[in-house]
Amino acid sequence: MYCSADPTESEHMNVQRGKLVSGGRLQLPAEIRRELSLSDGDTVLIEVVDGEIHVRPYRDAVARVQAKLRQYVEPGRSLSDELIAERRAAAENE
């Protein structure tokens, strides 16, 4: 268990050792994969922040963006249905 003196970090972080394997692939420990509900083939986002590698499930990033944008869409309105209708109308006019 890792405890940071930095108040911006959570009090206790679960730090485990992974491994860089052939082809530059990062091998994540099974416990981390379970905690993040990651399976073989899942897409993740990887970024470097202050010299550290941050890995998060793509689906979580999408869900976070959707939640932020939801406040701008009135209840019962489907933007995807509107987009499909617009595309179909545009295709008919071509």
C-alpha positions in Angstrom: 0.0 0.0 0.0 1.3 3.5 -0.9 0.5 6.6 1.1 1.2 10.0 -0.4 1.9 13.2 1.4 0.3 15.0 -1.5 -3.2 16.1 -0.5 -4.4 16.0 -4.2 -3.9 12.3 -4.3 -6.2 9.8 -2.6 -5.1 8.9 0.9 -4.3 5.3 0.0 -3.4 4.2 -3.5 -3.1 0.5 -4.5 0.3 0.4 -6.2 1.3 -2.8 -7.9 4.1 -3.8 -10.2 3.4 -4.4 -13.8 5.8 -5.4 -16.6 6.8 -4.1 -20.0 6.9 -7.1 -22.3 7.8 -7.7 -25.9 6.6 -5.2 -28.4 6.2 -2.5 -25.8 3.1 -4.1 -24.3 2.3 -3.3 -20.7 1.2 -6.3 -18.6 -1.2 -5.3 -15.9 -1.6 -7.4 -12.7 -4.8 -9.5 -12.5 -6.0 -7.6 -9.5 -5.9 -4.3 -11.3 -7.7 -5.8 -14.4 -10.4 -7.1 -12.1 -10.7 -3.8 -10.2 -11.2 -2.0 -13.5 -13.3 -4.8 -15.1 -10.8 -5.1 -18.0 -10.7 -8.1 -20.2 -8.5 -9.1 -23.1 -9.1 -6.8 -26.1 -10.7 -4.0 -24.1 -9.7 -0.5 -25.2 -8.0 1.8 -22.7 -6.8 5.3 -22.7 -3.2 5.9 -21.9 -1.7 9.3 -21.1 1.5 10.7 -19.5 0.8 13.1 -16.7 3.7 14.7 -14.9 6.0 11.8 -15.9 3.5 9.1 -14.9 1.5 6.7 -17.1 -2.2 6.9 -16.4 -4.4 4.0 -17.8 -8.2 4.0 -17.7 -10.9 2.1 -19.4 -12.2 3.8 -22.6 -15.8 3.0 -21.6 -15.3 5.0 -18.3 -14.0 8.0 -20.2 -17.0 7.9 -22.6 -19.4 7.6 -19.7 -17.8 10.6 -17.9 -18.1 12.7 -21.1 -21.7 11.6 -21.6 -22.6 12.5 -18.0 -21.1 16.0 -18.4 -23.0 16.6 -21.7 -26.3 15.2 -20.5 -27.0 18.4 -18.6 -27.3 20.2 -22.0 -29.9 17.8 -23.4 -33.5 18.0 -22.4 -35.0 14.8 -21.0 -36.6 12.5 -23.6 -34.5 14.0 -26.5 -32.3 11.7 -28.5 -29.5 13.4 -30.2 -28.5 10.2 -31.9 -32.0 9.8 -33.4 -31.8 13.4 -34.6 -28.4 12.9 -36.2 -29.6 9.8 -38.0 -32.7 11.6 -39.3 -30.6 14.5 -40.5 -28.2 12.2 -42.3 -31.0 10.3 -44.0 -32.6 13.5 -45.1 -29.3 14.7 -46.5 -28.8 11.4 -48.3 -32.2 11.7 -49.9 -31.4 15.2 -51.2 -28.2 14.1 -52.9 
